[in-house]
Amino acid sequence: MLGIGVAFHKDVGARVLVAVAAVLLLGQAAPVRAQSHEEPFGPFPVRNFQPFQLIFLGMFADRATVLPKRALDLRVEMAETASAFNESHPQINATLKFEELRTGVFFRYGLTDRLEVGLEVPVLYRYRGFLEGAITAVERMTSGLSPVRAGLKDTSYEFDFNRNGTPLFDGGPNELGIGDITFIGKYQVLLQNELLPAVALRFAVKAPTGDPNRVFGSGHTDFGLGLAAEKAIAERWSIFVNLNGIFPTGSFAGFSLGPAFSSITGGEYRWSPNLSLVAQFDYYSSPYRNTGLNMLDRGVTEVALGFNYRLRPHLLWQVYGVENLDFIRDSAADFTLSTVITYRFGR
């Protein structure tokens, strides 16, 4: 999967468009059938939570099915991400240690039987956090304390990112602000049947509503195009795949940008009608180009594990953790812990 992501990185736009065209042609040829009553809950809405890559459009993991017509979902997600970086470049120095709480409120609506639209408004809060003790304990019991955390063990909060000694950002503690708002849509191309998976075309636009000086937004509009697929492979098992191309515009803090790619692959096991377990592998290439810093230039590989639980017929609770795999070193956030509540109005 990592190799696929790296190869795609060089020609992301053309390949996404070719894949979309192929799926649309397939959708014209294949019959549409009713969905099964044994519905999976679907993947966790993960994205790249690394704080300097989070400011670009993140097409979160999603199912390949759309909401019923005139149904409305309200989703609230709280994701706590711990990060620590310490890098030097001939002109740039970055010493960072903090946690960032991202609270996203997401609305989506079934516009037609095949089309849903959505809007997400995020709020970001950067502070010293509470995950430090758990992260260091786990690292000591497994791979050993990371050099960056060992070097910053006496530092509770640090945000020093400068070029030639001049700070690039206002990164003080206890910073709170709105992030970039995202508009997203999904069109159902295929419904699942005995042979074919469910497939949907996704599209998104991110508006520059966050403050780039505080790293709450990129300061420019981003565009995204992707595919989502899912298939039941046994009575209790389902698999899903998301492939996304991200197209940022402009630059950020003088750093040049280019297209990026993300892929999310995972499986779900339905333990009971109200409980399922999910595992996901996530890869994100970086939109930055030749900055000289690993935390900006390199992509991110992670695994997400957690559960879905139906509290009420229209109320879903999700809890998951995201751990970096270090396939690509010195670029990912250390750990993310997230909880999500979704309530469906209507059908």
Residue, then its C-alpha position, 0 to 999 in steps of 0.5 A: m500500500l505504501g508503494i502504491g501511495v508513493a507511485f501515485h504521488k507523482d501523477v495523482g490528478a490523472r490517475v484519480l480521474v482515470a479511476v473515476a471514469a472507469v467507475l462511472l462506466l461500470g456504474q452505467a453497465a451494472p444494475v442497481r440493487a437494494q441494500s442488505h438489511e445487515e449493514p456494517f457501521g463503516p470505518f472510523p472518520v480518520r484523517n491525517f491529524q499531524p498538525f502541519q498536514l491537518i490544515f490541508l483538506g482531509m478526506f476522512a474515511d467514509r462508507a461507499t453508501v449514501l444517506p437515504k433521501r431526506a435523512l440528516d446526520l449530525r456527527v460530533e468528533m473529538a480527536e486528541t493528538a499528541s505531537a513532538f518534533n525537533e528538527s533543524h535545517p540550515q535556515i529553518n528550526a522546528t522544536l514542537k511539543f504539544e497536544e491538539l484537540r480537534t472538535g469537528v461538527f459534521f452535517r450531512y444530508g441525503l439530497t437524492d437516492r444517490l447523492e448526499v452533501g455535507l458540511e464540516v466545521p472544526v474547532l482547534y485547541r492547542y495546549r500541553g495535553f494529558l497523553e504524555g504519561a501514557i505515551t512514554a509508558v508505552e514507549r518504554m515498554t515496547s520500542g523505548l522512549s523516542p529520542v525526540r520525547a527523551g530530549l524534551k522530557d522536561t518540556s511540557y509545551e513548546f512551539d518554536f518554528n522559525r526561519n533564520g531566527t524569525p518565528l513563522f507562526d504564533g504558537g502560544p499555549n492554550e490557543l483556540g480557533i476555528g479551522d478550515i470549513t469543508f464542503i463534501g459530497k458523495y455520489q453512489v455509483l454502484l450498490q453492493n450485490e453478490l459480485l460487485p462492491a458498493v462504490a461511490l464517487r466523493f468530492a470536496v472543497k475546503a474554504p480558508t476560514g482558519d488562521p494560517n498564522r496560528v496553524f489553524g488553516s492553510g490560508h487557501t482553498d483546497f479541492g479533493l476527489g476520491l473513491a470509496a468502496e466496500k464489500a461484505i465478504a462473510e456473514r459478519w465481515s466487511i472490507f472497505v477502501n478509500l482512495n483520495g487525491i488532494f489538490p491544494t492551492g497557493s503556498f503556506a508560510g513560503f513553502s511550495l505545495g503540490p497534489a497529495f494522495s491518501s489511501i485507507t484500507g480496513g476491515e470490520y467484524r460485527w460482533s453483535p447487531n449493536l457492536s463491531l470492531v474495526a482495524q484500518f491501515d492509513y497512508y497519507s502523502s504530504p502536500y509540502r515540497n522540498t522544505g528540508l524538514n522530514m515532518l513536512d516533506r514526508g508522508v504518514t503511515e498509521v494504523a487505527l483500531g477501535f469499536n462502533y457501538r449502537l447506543r440507540p437505533h439512531l445513535l452511534w458511538q465510535v471510539y478509536g486510537v491512531e498509532n504511527l507505524d514509523f514506515i516513514r520516520d519523523s513525520a507522523a504525530d505520536f498518537t491520536l485518541s478520538t471519540v465520535i457520536t453520530y445521530r441520524f434524523g429521519r429515515 
